Amino acid sequence: MDAPQTCAAGSELELARARCGALRGRLASSPDLPRQPALRSLLRLVTAELGFLASARPDPAAPLSSNLPHLAALHLLLTHPAVRSPSRLSPFPGVDFACAFRGRPAWTLVSASNPARLAWAPRGGLRARVAAALDAARGATPATRPEKLLLVFSRGVGADIALGLAEGLGAVETDLLAEFVGVSEDEDEEGWVAVSFNTSEEMRSFRAFEIDVVEGAGEVFLPPEAKESTDEVVPLDFEGAFGAFIGKMWRESRELVNLDTTALVAMVSGISNGGVGKLMAAPEAVTRARFKCNYKFVMDQAQSELQFPILVELGKVVEGKQCIICETVNSEFKEIVSMCGGAEEKIRARYLLKQLTIVPDSPSARMMDLPTTRKRAMKNKVVFGTGDHWRAPTFTANMGFVRAVSQSGMPLLTIEHRPRALIGL
């Protein structure tokens, strides 16, 4: 056996082991791991691959066969800022994962193959695989039917494949680096603007294509017209953190965020608005008698607020956006505030509602196609489905419903926040 060849094979194997170990470490330490089933599945696959590589022996006569390139490509995509609410891995035959890609429901197919080995036309080639996925997508139930197929080639793709995708299936190439481009506010003397890339070098070789599954997949929904409230006028004289928070919203924005009742309660809660000191200064017996079985729930929120004030977190989500609520949320929120809110919480609630756009209950067809169950209650389907109809993420602490929808294979665009309760202050 030739010594240099043996050495080269051993080096390749050691490099693969090191890369696989590093990938496993990144996955295991990811803060998104507990709430993303796709990352948990990927961690199991990477752990298994690391075990395979650990037991493998260098073979100069054959190139190293490993799933690591595909697993690494999946990790880069699952953590890409344009990919939201990914499903578990392999939710449907031939599909790596479902997600909301740039706000649109999509099925994602990933190839980490050498471009030279990809064939378009022969039986069993790429055209057949993509056509089968497209037929499956168009035949899926409304709940799981995507608007787009997203095809990603992590090692690039040849001109014949790109041409076949474009001419044969109407694919349009999309730039996965767009979210990583940062434009500097400073210009040089000749007027050029600095552009910086903050992404892995590995993604520079990626090429991605989108194929419309349904007509109108690229349609841009305009924000609904604001519905004027008939409630009494609230003086606009709020100062401090709540006033600054409200000032971040912009009713003329074309970018929407859908608020559910948990988000509205968090915004006006006394815990979120400086009432923690008064709450914790009260005798424990009085506080326990007041909140009864919810005592620990409320006090945990108070401790959380001292460490991480929630209005800062909420403000980052609503800044520069038009905030919408559906009629169901509007009615439920008013009822909760009237029953449980304190004087200041009620004033903040009335002021907050003045800044929101109230839209009719208009849940999307795909949301209503999901069976109604105890965990997927009709009320929540209406609330989240209205956000889905407007292609707006729903801002929520109701992660039980989000998980129940995710388990159905339907990617739902949501943003999670920590819960807050009304405390009568």
Order of alpha helices (4+ residues) and beta strands (2+ residues): alpha-alpha-alpha-beta-beta-beta-alpha-beta-alpha-beta-beta-beta-beta-alpha-beta-alpha-alpha-alpha-alpha-alpha-beta-alpha-alpha-beta-alpha-alpha-beta-alpha-beta
